[in-house]
Amino acid sequence: MAIDYTRRPSESTPSTGSVNLSKITLTKAAPTVNLAKAGERQGNMRVNLNWSQGAAPKKTGFLAKLAGAGSGAVDLDLGCLYELADGSKGVVQALGNSFGALNTAPFIMLDGDDRSGSNTGGENMHVNLADPSVFRRILIFAMIYDGAPNWAAVDGVVTLEPTTGPQVEVRLDSASNQARICAIAFIQSSGQGVSVTREVQYINGSQSDLDRAYSWGMQWSAGRK
């Protein structure tokens, strides 16, 4: 069952100091929250990806290769697959310069490409929720474009920041270092409102493999940035 944080707690509800009302972390046990009620219009929701390079590995040989030693900085990219209510589908990502648009279709825009993780602001994508009914589904993902796949070392976290309600955080844990793509969160717009569900599913292969795993049904060609 999704958590509806748009409901106000009753005055008789005791306060709990261990609950952070400004942020919700989605977990395997509690993977879904409601971002907006049916008919509710918001502003532009920011989706932020932040990560670090981690400590330099001291292992040698095969273990060093696995940990990414000598591979240089990891280029971790934020992107999404989308499907609009009219059935149109696409991808927003730095690869292929598919940065999207905020005030026209697809109403999703990526504002930059942090190639090293050194930018303290990370990478940001914006979703225009002024009219949530234009969306059907959005799959947020991260991809290691360059550098050895080492998800544990980059310690990635995605934070959704809606214009009302608390922030929603998804940590890229349960890492699989054989995969270059991680499906992070699934946003769905329906007659019941807008919800987000934690995925954190690591996909071996490319965006086309991510597409097949989630039955998106698009045609793919090689791209570069």
Secondary structure, 3 states (H helix, E strand, C coil): CCEECCCCCCCCCCCCCCCCCCEEECCCCCCEEEEEECCCCCCEEEEEEECCCCCCCCCCHHHHHHHCCCCCCCEEEEEEEEEECCCCEEEEECHHHECEECCCCCCEEECCCCCCCCCCCCEEEEEECCCHHHEEEEEEEEEEEECCCCHHHHCCEEEEECCCCCEEEEECCCCCCCCCEEEEEEEEEECCEEEEEEEEEEECCCHHHHHHHCCCCCCCCCCCC
